[in-house]
Amino acid sequence: MSKKDRLKAQKQKQERLKKQAELDEQKEKKEFESGSKESKAVRKMKRQGGIKDEPVYYMILKILMLAGYGYSVFFYGSITIIGILGKYIEPTPPKWVLWMFIGSWIGITVGLFLSFFKRYFSAFVVCEGGMIAYLQGATYMIEKIQLYLRSHTVEPELMDMDKEYMLRYYPVGIIGFISFVLLVITVIRLILIRRRKQQIKDSAPVKSIVEE
């Protein structure tokens, strides 16, 4: 194959890539005009983050997030909510603590679902908000336990009760951290994809050279 033929073949390849990019852009425009509430960045994340395209470490991170959720939020968060509602905890915490746990339970659950549906930006925002609310409620509970331990004489096996509650509540931080990591990794992947496309576009042969 001559140099001219190779240049023509490369040009045809670039034209195909350009046409595909135009089709993708038209598709995004139609989705926006049809009333889609997703931002352009989120739609690109979703398109580029399909099941077949995501590396295996994505699923590993999601499983770790699910483990932290099941242990700290679903199990101990639910126990705390039931304890406050049933007034099994003495003294009964104020209402705002109950709403912090309920709101965070719902929010983190939604964030987890968003992560598995590859909507990482929305998942990060919801998970971070839920984690902050959860930790506010947890901090109140731990501080009350510490105050009780300082002002009362308790049995030796109860001396570390505040640390036990820390181990129950603080793993919620795993969820917020991993949701942040997933978002950063996805953004980096999108940047690299854009750079590769730009490099292909920049390396396209000049029209005048092909037609010589």
N, CA and C of each residue as an Amber inpcrd file, in Angstrom:
protein
   636
   0.8470000  -1.1950000   0.0000000   0.0000000   0.0000000   0.0000000
   0.8830000   1.2460000   0.0000000   0.5830000   2.1680000  -0.8960000
   1.3740000   3.3810000  -1.0240000   1.0820000   4.3270000   0.1310000
   1.9450000   5.3420000   0.2460000   1.7690000   6.3280000   1.3110000
   0.4430000   7.0570000   1.1540000   0.0820000   7.3620000  -0.1030000
  -1.1600000   8.0690000  -0.3630000  -2.3680000   7.2250000   0.0620000
  -2.3090000   5.9050000  -0.2250000  -3.4030000   5.0170000   0.1630000
  -3.5330000   4.9220000   1.6830000  -2.3770000   4.8720000   2.3450000
  -2.4080000   4.8030000   3.8060000  -3.0130000   6.0630000   4.4030000
  -2.6420000   7.1970000   3.8570000  -3.2010000   8.4570000   4.3370000
  -4.7040000   8.5280000   4.1070000  -5.1300000   8.0340000   2.9370000
  -6.5640000   8.0230000   2.6540000  -7.3110000   7.1150000   3.6270000
  -6.7320000   5.9410000   3.9150000  -7.3690000   5.0090000   4.8480000
  -7.4650000   5.6150000   6.2460000  -6.3910000   6.3230000   6.6440000
  -6.4010000   6.9570000   7.9520000  -7.4370000   8.0690000   8.0050000
  -7.5570000   8.8040000   6.9060000  -8.5390000   9.8740000   6.8600000
  -9.9630000   9.3140000   6.9730000 -10.2220000   8.1960000   6.2650000
 -11.5320000   7.5650000   6.3250000 -11.8560000   7.1030000   7.7470000
 -10.8350000   6.6010000   8.4410000 -11.0330000   6.1640000   9.8240000
 -11.3990000   7.3480000  10.7080000 -10.6950000   8.4790000  10.5050000
 -10.9790000   9.6680000  11.2810000 -12.3790000  10.1970000  11.0050000
 -12.7930000  10.1020000   9.7560000 -14.1350000  10.5660000   9.3970000
 -15.2040000   9.7120000  10.0660000 -14.9450000   8.3830000  10.1540000
 -15.8900000   7.5010000  10.8330000 -15.9990000   7.8470000  12.3210000
 -14.8230000   8.1030000  12.9550000 -14.8190000   8.4660000  14.3610000
 -15.5390000   9.7970000  14.5880000 -15.3090000  10.7360000  13.6720000
 -15.9590000  12.0290000  13.7800000 -17.4690000  11.8880000  13.6360000
 -17.8910000  11.0290000  12.6910000 -19.3140000  10.8080000  12.4780000
 -19.9570000  10.1740000  13.6990000 -19.2420000   9.2230000  14.3350000
 -19.7620000   8.5740000  15.5340000 -19.8940000   9.5750000  16.6680000
 -18.9020000  10.4730000  16.8020000 -18.9630000  11.5040000  17.8430000
 -20.1490000  12.4320000  17.6180000 -20.4030000  12.7630000  16.3380000
 -21.5520000  13.6150000  16.0250000 -22.8690000  12.9230000  16.3680000
 -22.9300000  11.6020000  16.0750000 -24.1360000  10.8450000  16.4110000
 -24.3690000  10.8040000  17.9200000 -23.2660000  10.6250000  18.6840000
 -23.3820000  10.6230000  20.1420000 -23.8780000  11.9710000  20.6530000
 -23.3510000  13.0330000  20.0470000 -23.7610000  14.3720000  20.4680000
 -25.2370000  14.6110000  20.1670000 -25.6910000  14.1440000  18.9870000
 -27.0980000  14.2890000  18.6340000 -27.9870000  13.4930000  19.5850000
 -27.5190000  12.3180000  19.9800000 -28.2850000  11.4900000  20.8970000
 -28.4260000  12.1770000  22.2440000 -27.3280000  12.7740000  22.7440000
 -27.3760000  13.4810000  24.0110000 -28.3350000  14.6630000  23.9320000
 -28.3140000  15.3650000  22.7900000 -29.1900000  16.5170000  22.6210000
 -30.6560000  16.0910000  22.6540000 -30.9700000  14.9730000  21.9980000
 -32.3400000  14.4780000  21.9840000 -32.7930000  14.0860000  23.3840000
 -31.8950000  13.4260000  24.1370000 -32.2360000  13.0270000  25.5050000
 -32.5250000  14.2470000  26.3670000 -31.7100000  15.3000000  26.1830000
 -31.9260000  16.5240000  26.9540000 -33.2440000  17.1810000  26.5910000
 -33.5170000  17.2520000  25.2850000 -34.7430000  17.8990000  24.8230000
 -35.9900000  17.1090000  25.1930000 -35.8340000  15.8000000  25.4020000
 -36.9860000  14.9690000  25.7570000 -37.3460000  15.0830000  27.2390000
 -36.5500000  15.8600000  27.9800000 -36.8980000  16.1020000  29.3890000
 -36.0620000  15.3160000  30.3680000 -34.9390000  14.7680000  29.9230000
 -34.0770000  14.0410000  30.8460000 -33.5100000  14.9970000  31.8770000
 -33.5350000  14.6050000  33.1500000 -33.0600000  15.4620000  34.2190000
 -31.6020000  15.1910000  34.5530000 -30.9970000  14.2220000  33.8900000
 -29.6010000  13.9360000  34.1620000 -28.7210000  14.9760000  33.4890000
 -27.6530000  15.3750000  34.1580000 -26.7190000  16.3080000  33.5550000
 -25.9080000  15.6110000  32.4700000 -25.2810000  16.4070000  31.6230000
 -24.4670000  15.8490000  30.5500000 -23.3320000  15.0030000  31.1060000
 -22.6990000  15.4950000  32.1840000 -21.5880000  14.7510000  32.7730000
 -22.0370000  13.4000000  33.3060000 -23.2120000  13.3740000  33.9430000
 -23.7180000  12.1150000  34.4910000 -24.0470000  11.1330000  33.3780000
 -24.6470000  11.6400000  32.2700000 -24.9690000  10.7510000  31.1470000
 -23.7020000  10.1690000  30.5260000 -22.6680000  10.9680000  30.4610000
 -21.4180000  10.4530000  29.9070000 -20.8090000   9.4080000  30.8220000
 -20.8910000   9.6600000  32.1240000 -20.3960000   8.6620000  33.0640000
 -21.1480000   7.3470000  32.8880000 -22.4680000   7.4580000  32.7470000
 -23.2990000   6.2620000  32.6170000 -22.9630000   5.5060000  31.3400000
 -22.7760000   6.2670000  30.2230000 -22.4970000   5.6140000  28.9530000
 -21.1130000   4.9670000  28.9480000 -20.1360000   5.6600000  29.5240000
 -18.7880000   5.1360000  29.5260000 -18.5790000   4.0740000  30.6010000
 -19.5230000   3.9890000  31.5670000 -19.3380000   3.0760000  32.6880000
 -20.2390000   1.8700000  32.6380000 -20.4410000   1.3060000  31.4700000
 -21.2610000   0.1170000  31.3550000 -20.6240000  -1.0620000  32.0520000
 -21.4130000  -2.1160000  32.2420000 -20.9270000  -3.2920000  32.9660000
 -19.7100000  -3.8930000  32.2780000 -19.7300000  -3.9700000  30.9470000
 -18.6270000  -4.5890000  30.2220000 -17.3960000  -3.7050000  30.1930000
 -17.5800000  -2.3810000  30.3830000 -16.4640000  -1.4550000  30.2890000
 -15.7830000  -1.2150000  31.6300000 -16.4510000  -1.4840000  32.7350000
 -15.8810000  -1.2010000  34.0400000 -14.8860000  -2.2850000  34.4600000
 -13.7290000  -1.8590000  34.9800000 -12.7670000  -2.8410000  35.5120000
 -13.3500000  -3.5710000  36.7190000 -12.7630000  -4.6940000  37.0450000
 -13.2940000  -5.5290000  38.1250000 -13.1950000  -4.8310000  39.4680000
 -12.2320000  -3.9040000  39.6300000 -12.0900000  -3.2690000  40.9400000
 -13.2800000  -2.3740000  41.2710000 -14.0540000  -1.9810000  40.2810000
 -15.2910000  -1.2420000  40.5560000 -16.2250000  -2.0860000  41.4200000
 -16.4190000  -3.3340000  41.0170000 -17.3170000  -4.2090000  41.7600000
 -16.7580000  -4.5350000  43.1440000 -15.4330000  -4.6770000  43.2550000
 -14.8210000  -4.9330000  44.5610000 -15.0970000  -3.7770000  45.5120000
 -14.9400000  -2.5490000  45.0200000 -15.2000000  -1.3720000  45.8420000
 -16.6710000  -1.3020000  46.2590000 -17.5610000  -1.6580000  45.3430000
 -18.9920000  -1.6280000  45.6630000 -19.3480000  -2.6790000  46.7110000
 -18.7000000  -3.8320000  46.6440000 -18.9520000  -4.8740000  47.6430000
 -18.4700000  -4.4200000  49.0150000 -17.3070000  -3.7450000  49.0740000
 -16.8200000  -3.2030000  50.3430000 -17.7860000  -2.1530000  50.8830000
 -18.3110000  -1.3390000  49.9850000 -19.2960000  -0.3360000  50.3950000
 -20.5470000  -1.0060000  50.9430000 -20.9730000  -2.0610000  50.2890000
 -22.1560000  -2.7990000  50.7300000 -21.9290000  -3.4360000  52.0990000
 -20.7090000  -3.9290000  52.3330000 -20.3950000  -4.5360000  53.6310000
 -20.4630000  -3.4920000  54.7470000 -19.8880000  -2.3040000  54.5020000
 -19.9550000  -1.2360000  55.4940000 -21.3790000  -0.7920000  55.7470000
 -22.1730000  -0.7530000  54.6930000 -23.5780000  -0.3800000  54.8200000
 -24.3400000  -1.4030000  55.6540000 -24.1550000  -2.6800000  55.3310000
 -24.8840000  -3.7280000  56.0420000 -24.5520000  -3.7610000  57.5230000
 -23.2710000  -3.5430000  57.8460000 -22.8420000  -3.6230000  59.2430000
 -23.2530000  -2.3930000  60.0400000 -22.8890000  -1.2150000  59.5480000
 -23.0500000  -0.0050000  60.3360000 -24.4310000   0.6360000  60.1860000
 -24.9210000   0.7170000  58.9570000 -26.1690000   1.4380000  58.7050000
 -27.3850000   0.5310000  58.8540000 -27.4090000  -0.5450000  58.0640000
 -28.5970000  -1.3990000  58.0490000 -28.8180000  -2.0830000  59.3970000
 -27.7300000  -2.6180000  59.9900000 -27.8990000  -3.3750000  61.2370000
 -27.9360000  -2.4500000  62.4590000 -26.8040000  -1.7920000  62.7470000
 -26.7390000  -0.9820000  63.9630000 -27.5450000   0.3150000  63.8440000
 -27.6510000   0.8540000  62.6320000 -28.5070000   2.0230000  62.4480000
 -29.9620000   1.6870000  62.7230000 -30.3920000   0.5330000  62.2250000
 -31.7770000   0.1040000  62.4660000 -32.0330000  -0.1660000  63.9440000
 -31.0560000  -0.7910000  64.6140000 -31.2060000  -1.0590000  66.0450000
 -31.3480000   0.2410000  66.8260000 -30.5460000   1.2410000  66.4420000
 -30.6170000   2.5360000  67.1280000 -31.9740000   3.1980000  66.9040000
 -32.4560000   3.1540000  65.6790000 -33.7650000   3.7570000  65.3700000
 -34.8670000   3.0750000  66.1750000 -34.8380000   1.7440000  66.2110000
 -35.8490000   0.9990000  66.9720000 -35.7270000   1.3030000  68.4640000
 -34.4870000   1.4130000  68.9500000 -34.2680000   1.7030000  70.3610000
 -34.8130000   3.0560000  70.7700000 -34.6510000   4.0620000  69.8910000
 -35.1610000   5.4000000  70.2050000 -36.6870000   5.4190000  70.1190000
 -37.2350000   4.8210000  69.0480000 -38.6900000   4.8060000  68.8830000
 -39.3800000   4.0500000  70.0140000 -38.7880000   2.9310000  70.4150000
 -39.3880000   2.1380000  71.4930000 -39.0130000   2.6020000  72.8800000
 -38.1950000   3.6690000  72.9510000 -37.7320000   4.2230000  74.2260000
 -36.9920000   3.1780000  75.0610000 -36.2230000   2.3220000  74.3300000
 -35.3950000   1.3360000  75.0250000 -34.0720000   1.9510000  75.4670000
 -33.7460000   3.1220000  74.9250000 -32.5090000   3.8090000  75.2770000
 -32.8260000   4.8630000  76.3280000 -32.1120000   4.7990000  77.4420000
 -32.3180000   5.7600000  78.5320000 -31.0230000   6.5130000  78.8060000
 -31.1030000   7.8470000  78.9000000 -32.2810000   8.6770000  78.6360000
 -32.5820000   8.7260000  77.1370000 -33.8210000   8.9350000  76.7920000
 -34.2310000   8.9500000  75.3930000 -33.5910000  10.1390000  74.6570000
 -32.8760000   9.8930000  73.5630000 -32.2540000  10.9830000  72.8060000
 -33.3080000  11.9300000  72.2320000 -32.9420000  13.1710000  71.9560000
 -33.8990000  14.1230000  71.3770000 -34.3440000  13.6890000  69.9790000
 -35.4250000  14.3080000  69.5210000 -36.0130000  13.9310000  68.2410000
 -35.0490000  14.1060000  67.0750000 -34.1940000  15.1430000  67.1220000
 -33.3130000  15.3900000  65.9860000 -32.3350000  14.2410000  65.7600000
 -31.9500000  13.5630000  66.8440000 -31.0550000  12.4000000  66.7060000
 -31.7710000  11.2870000  65.9480000 -33.0330000  11.0620000  66.2930000
 -33.8220000  10.0470000  65.5960000 -33.9200000  10.3730000  64.1120000
 -34.2070000  11.6490000  63.7850000 -34.3470000  12.0160000  62.3750000
 -33.0220000  11.9540000  61.6320000 -31.9160000  12.1980000  62.3180000
 -30.6010000  12.0560000  61.6940000 -30.3670000  10.6060000  61.2720000
 -30.7090000   9.6790000  62.1520000 -30.5100000   8.2630000  61.8270000
 -31.4680000   7.8080000  60.7260000 -32.7240000   8.2340000  60.8110000
 -33.6940000   7.8340000  59.7890000 -33.3190000   8.4240000  58.4240000
 -33.0050000   9.7230000  58.4150000 -32.6330000  10.3720000  57.1540000
 -31.3850000   9.7830000  56.5430000 -30.3900000   9.5200000  57.3790000
 -29.1460000   8.9410000  56.8630000 -29.3710000   7.5150000  56.3710000
 -30.2110000   6.7670000  57.0720000 -30.5200000   5.3870000  56.6500000
 -31.1190000   5.3920000  55.2460000 -32.0900000   6.2780000  55.0340000
 -32.7280000   6.3620000  53.7150000 -31.7580000   6.8820000  52.6670000
 -31.0330000   7.9520000  53.0150000 -30.1250000   8.5690000  52.0580000
 -29.0130000   7.6470000  51.6120000 -28.3760000   6.9720000  52.5530000
 -27.2690000   6.0770000  52.2010000 -27.7750000   4.8860000  51.3920000
 -28.9700000   4.4070000  51.7170000 -29.5530000   3.3120000  50.9340000
 -29.7560000   3.7310000  49.4840000 -30.2920000   4.9370000  49.2810000
 -30.4760000   5.4620000  47.9240000 -29.1310000   5.6320000  47.2340000
 -28.1460000   6.1660000  47.9520000 -26.8160000   6.3550000  47.3810000
 -26.1800000   5.0530000  46.9470000 -26.4200000   4.0070000  47.7280000
 -25.8640000   2.6960000  47.3770000 -26.4720000   2.1810000  46.0810000
 -27.7890000   2.3380000  45.9360000 -28.4470000   1.9290000  44.7000000
 -27.9120000   2.7250000  43.5120000 -27.7080000   4.0210000  43.6940000
 -27.1790000   4.8540000  42.6120000 -25.7890000   4.3850000  42.1880000
 -24.9860000   3.9520000  43.1460000 -23.6480000   3.4500000  42.8240000
 -23.7200000   2.2060000  41.9540000 -24.6290000   1.3060000  42.2840000
 -24.7540000   0.0800000  41.5020000 -25.3730000   0.3440000  40.1330000
 -26.0690000   1.4810000  39.9880000 -26.5820000   1.8830000  38.6750000
 -25.6140000   2.8260000  37.9580000 -24.4030000   2.9700000  38.5310000
 -23.2950000   3.7080000  37.9070000 -23.5460000   5.2070000  37.7820000
 -24.3520000   5.7400000  38.6600000 -24.5550000   7.1910000  38.7040000
 -23.7010000   7.7270000  39.8530000 -22.4020000   7.8050000  39.5880000
 -21.4410000   8.0130000  40.6610000 -21.4700000   9.4240000  41.2450000
 -21.7650000  10.4240000  40.4360000 -21.8230000  11.7810000  40.9760000
 -22.9910000  11.9160000  41.9530000 -24.1680000  11.4680000  41.5300000
 -25.3440000  11.5290000  42.4080000 -25.1270000  10.6640000  43.6540000
 -24.5220000   9.4940000  43.4700000 -24.2710000   8.5960000  44.6040000
 -23.3370000   9.2510000  45.6140000 -22.3130000   9.9440000  45.1180000
 -21.3690000  10.6080000  46.0170000 -22.0690000  11.6820000  46.8480000
 -22.8650000  12.5120000  46.2020000 -23.5540000  13.5970000  46.9070000
 -24.4860000  13.0290000  47.9780000 -25.2830000  12.0230000  47.6040000
 -26.2540000  11.4540000  48.5460000 -25.5540000  10.7140000  49.6850000
 -24.5250000   9.9270000  49.3480000 -23.8010000   9.1610000  50.3790000
 -23.0820000  10.0780000  51.3570000 -22.4570000  11.1370000  50.8440000
 -21.7560000  12.0570000  51.7340000 -22.7330000  12.7480000  52.6790000
 -23.8700000  13.1880000  52.1430000 -24.8710000  13.8160000  52.9950000
 -25.4000000  12.8610000  54.0460000 -25.6820000  11.6220000  53.6290000
 -26.1660000  10.6180000  54.5720000 -25.1320000  10.2730000  55.6190000
 -23.8610000  10.1810000  55.2110000 -22.7920000   9.8550000  56.1580000
 -22.6400000  10.9490000  57.2110000 -22.6940000  12.2160000  56.7810000
 -22.5580000  13.3300000  57.7200000 -23.7010000  13.3080000  58.7360000
 -24.9340000  13.0930000  58.2540000 -26.0880000  13.0340000  59.1590000
 -25.9510000  11.8620000  60.1350000 -25.5010000  10.7200000  59.6190000
 -25.3470000   9.5260000  60.4590000 -24.3230000   9.7760000  61.5610000
 -23.2020000  10.4020000  61.2010000 -22.1390000  10.6450000  62.1770000
 -22.5610000  11.6740000  63.2220000 -23.4160000  12.6120000  62.8480000
 -23.9170000  13.5680000  63.8380000 -24.7410000  12.8600000  64.9070000
 -25.6240000  11.9700000  64.4520000 -26.4040000  11.1910000  65.4110000
 -25.5290000  10.2710000  66.2320000 -24.5540000   9.6330000  65.5820000
 -23.6600000   8.7080000  66.2750000 -22.7950000   9.4330000  67.3020000
 -22.3200000  10.6310000  66.9480000 -21.5000000  11.4050000  67.8770000
 -22.2800000  11.7520000  69.1430000 -23.5370000  12.1030000  68.9800000
 -24.3730000  12.3990000  70.1520000 -24.4580000  11.1620000  71.0610000
 -24.7260000  10.0010000  70.4590000 -24.8720000   8.7820000  71.2490000
 -23.5720000   8.4410000  71.9850000 -22.4390000   8.5670000  71.3130000
 -21.1540000   8.2140000  71.9140000 -20.7890000   9.1930000  73.0260000
 -21.0380000  10.4810000  72.7920000 -20.7340000  11.4720000  73.8300000
 -21.5810000  11.2470000  75.0800000 -22.8370000  10.8600000  74.9060000
 -23.6920000  10.5780000  76.0620000 -23.1800000   9.3660000  76.8320000
 -22.7000000   8.3790000  76.1010000 -22.1460000   7.1900000  76.7700000
 -20.8900000   7.5680000  77.5400000 -20.0320000   8.3700000  76.9300000
 -18.8030000   8.7850000  77.6060000 -19.1130000   9.6070000  78.8630000
 -20.1130000  10.4820000  78.7770000 -20.5170000  11.2690000  79.9410000
 -21.0330000  10.3590000  81.0550000 -21.7950000   9.3570000  80.6950000
 -22.3280000   8.4210000  81.6850000 -21.1910000   7.6380000  82.3520000
 -20.2100000   7.2100000  81.5500000 -19.0890000   6.4410000  82.1050000
 -18.2470000   7.2810000  83.0510000 -18.1540000   8.5840000  82.7820000
 -17.3670000   9.4570000  83.6590000 -18.0860000   9.7770000  84.9670000
 -19.3990000   9.7660000  84.9150000 -20.1720000  10.1940000  86.0920000
 -20.7620000   9.0360000  86.8910000 -20.5860000   7.8060000  86.4180000
 -21.1380000   6.6520000  87.1240000 -20.0790000   5.5530000  87.2610000
 -20.2790000   4.7520000  88.2560000 -19.4340000   3.5770000  88.4300000
 -20.0960000   2.3990000  87.7160000 -19.3720000   1.8190000  86.7920000
 -19.9360000   0.7210000  86.0010000 -19.0720000  -0.5210000  86.1480000
 -19.6130000  -1.6250000  85.7550000 -18.8780000  -2.8820000  85.8130000
 -17.7200000  -2.8620000  84.8230000 -16.6600000  -3.6100000  85.0920000
 -15.4660000  -3.5720000  84.2340000 -15.7500000  -3.8750000  82.7610000
 -16.6810000  -4.7640000  82.4970000 -16.9540000  -5.1230000  81.1020000
 -17.6610000  -4.0110000  80.3490000 -18.1460000  -2.9860000  81.0690000
 -18.8180000  -1.8630000  80.4100000 -17.9210000  -0.6400000  80.2700000
 -16.7010000  -0.7200000  80.7310000 -15.8050000   0.4310000  80.7070000
 -15.4830000   0.8850000  79.2820000 -15.4650000  -0.0410000  78.3630000
 -15.1310000   0.2990000  76.9700000 -16.3770000   0.3710000  76.0840000
 -17.5150000   0.6430000  76.6750000 -18.7620000   0.6590000  75.9120000
 -18.7370000   1.7310000  74.8260000 -18.1150000   2.8980000  75.1170000
 -18.0530000   3.9520000  74.1020000 -17.2390000   3.5170000  72.8940000
 -16.1630000   2.7830000  73.1230000 -15.3330000   2.2900000  72.0150000
 -16.0890000   1.2400000  71.2000000 -16.9000000   0.4280000  71.8870000
 -17.7050000  -0.5510000  71.1700000 -18.6930000   0.1330000  70.2200000
 -19.2770000   1.2280000  70.6910000 -20.2220000   1.9630000  69.8400000
 -19.5000000   2.6610000  68.6910000 -18.2770000   3.0960000  68.9130000
 -17.4850000   3.6730000  67.8190000 -17.2670000   2.6360000  66.7140000
 -16.9710000   1.4130000  67.1310000 -16.7620000   0.3510000  66.1530000
 -18.0480000   0.0000000  65.4200000 -19.1770000   0.2880000  66.0360000
 -20.4650000   0.0270000  65.3770000 -20.8320000   1.1310000  64.3920000
 -20.5780000   2.3670000  64.7920000 -21.0380000   3.4970000  63.9890000
 -20.0240000   3.9830000  62.9480000 -18.7620000   4.0370000  63.2960000
 -17.7850000   4.6990000  62.4370000 -17.4760000   4.0020000  61.1070000
 -17.7210000   2.6850000  60.9650000 -17.5210000   2.0910000  59.6370000
 -18.3610000   2.7090000  58.5320000 -19.3280000   3.5670000  58.8960000
 -20.1030000   4.2690000  57.8710000 -19.1760000   5.1210000  57.0020000
 -18.0170000   5.5030000  57.5590000 -17.0550000   6.2790000  56.7860000
 -16.5570000   5.5550000  55.5520000 -16.5920000   4.2240000  55.5690000
 -16.1800000   3.4360000  54.4060000 -17.0500000   3.7850000  53.1970000
 -18.3290000   3.9870000  53.4530000 -19.2740000   4.2720000  52.3640000
 -18.9450000   5.6070000  51.7130000 -18.7590000   6.6330000  52.5390000
 -18.4390000   7.9470000  51.9940000 -17.1210000   7.9570000  51.2590000
 -16.1230000   7.2650000  51.8100000 -14.7950000   7.2370000  51.1820000
 -14.8360000   6.5230000  49.8310000 -15.4950000   5.3710000  49.7820000
 -15.5310000   4.6090000  48.5310000 -16.3590000   5.3210000  47.4760000
 -17.4390000   5.9670000  47.8720000 -18.2350000   6.7190000  46.8890000
 -17.3930000   7.8350000  46.2740000 -16.5300000   8.4560000  47.0760000
 -15.6190000   9.4870000  46.5740000 -14.5920000   8.8780000  45.6180000
 -14.0440000   7.7220000  45.9890000 -13.0540000   7.0490000  45.1420000
 -13.6630000   6.6610000  43.7960000 -14.8730000   6.1240000  43.8200000
 -15.5360000   5.7450000  42.5710000 -15.7520000   6.9510000  41.6670000
 -16.1360000   8.0760000  42.2650000 -16.3360000   9.2910000  41.4750000
 -15.0240000   9.7560000  40.8510000 -13.9530000   9.7890000  41.6400000
 -12.6530000  10.2570000  41.1410000 -12.1450000   9.3470000  40.0270000
 -12.2400000   8.0330000  40.2280000 -11.7730000   7.0880000  39.2070000
 -12.5470000   7.2780000  37.9140000 -13.8560000   7.4470000  38.0190000
 -14.6900000   7.6050000  36.8340000 -14.3480000   8.8920000  36.0930000
 -14.1390000   9.9730000  36.8290000 -13.7610000  11.2440000  36.1980000
 -12.4220000  11.1130000  35.4850000 -11.4610000  10.4460000  36.1280000
 -10.1490000  10.2470000  35.5060000 -10.2730000   9.4300000  34.2220000
 -11.0870000   8.3810000  34.2660000 -11.2790000   7.5620000  33.0630000
 -11.8900000   8.3790000  31.9270000 -12.8550000   9.2270000  32.2580000
 -13.4800000  10.0680000  31.2360000 -12.4780000  11.0540000  30.6510000
 -11.6200000  11.6120000  31.4950000 -10.5950000  12.5430000  31.0100000
  -9.6410000  11.8390000  30.0630000  -9.2190000  10.6120000  30.4270000
  -8.3090000   9.8580000  29.5720000  -8.9560000   9.5150000  28.2360000
 -10.2510000   9.1770000  28.2660000 -10.9650000   8.8700000  27.0270000
 -11.0190000  10.1000000  26.1330000 -11.2940000  11.2540000  26.7170000
 -11.3330000  12.4960000  25.9370000  -9.9750000  12.8080000  25.3250000
  -8.9340000  12.5760000  26.1180000  -7.5860000  12.8510000  25.6080000
  -7.2360000  11.9400000  24.4360000  -7.6200000  10.6670000  24.5350000
  -7.3450000   9.7440000  23.4340000  -8.0890000  10.1650000  22.1750000
  -9.3450000  10.5860000  22.3510000 -10.1190000  11.0440000  21.1900000
  -9.4940000  12.2880000  20.5730000  -9.0120000  13.1940000  21.4340000
  -8.3890000  14.4110000  20.9380000  -7.0850000  14.1020000  20.2100000
  -6.3320000  13.1350000  20.7260000  -5.0850000  12.7370000  20.0720000
  -5.3520000  12.1440000  18.7000000  -6.4090000  11.3350000  18.5970000
  -6.7750000  10.7590000  17.3010000  -7.1690000  11.8590000  16.3310000
  -7.9180000  12.8250000  16.8480000  -8.3530000  13.9380000  15.9950000
  -7.1690000  14.7780000  15.5410000  -6.2270000  15.0370000  16.4620000
  -5.0730000  15.8630000  16.1260000  -4.1160000  15.1680000  15.1640000
  -4.1020000  13.8250000  15.2210000  -3.1730000  13.0760000  14.3620000
  -3.7580000  12.8010000  12.9860000  -4.9730000  13.2890000  12.7020000
  -5.5830000  13.0700000  11.3990000  -4.7730000  13.7790000  10.3070000
  -4.5580000  13.1480000   9.1540000  -3.7590000  13.7530000   8.0820000
  -4.4170000  15.0110000   7.5060000  -3.5960000  15.9530000   7.0990000
  -4.0900000  17.1690000   6.5020000  -4.6970000  16.8510000   5.1390000
  -5.8360000  17.4560000   4.8480000  -6.5840000  17.1670000   3.6240000
  -5.7440000  17.3880000   2.3730000  -4.9560000  18.4620000   2.3800000
  -4.1580000  18.7740000   1.2060000  -3.1130000  17.7060000   0.9150000
  -2.5820000  17.0580000   1.9680000  -1.5790000  16.0130000   1.7790000
  -2.2180000  14.7880000   1.1670000  -3.4480000  14.4380000   1.6050000
  -4.1220000  13.2600000   1.0870000  -4.4500000  13.4210000  -0.3720000
  -4.8290000  14.6110000  -0.7590000  -5.3060000  14.8260000  -2.1280000
  -4.1980000  15.1340000  -3.1030000  -2.9000000  15.1290000  -2.6530000
  -1.8060000  15.3820000  -3.5850000  -1.6410000  14.2380000  -4.5670000
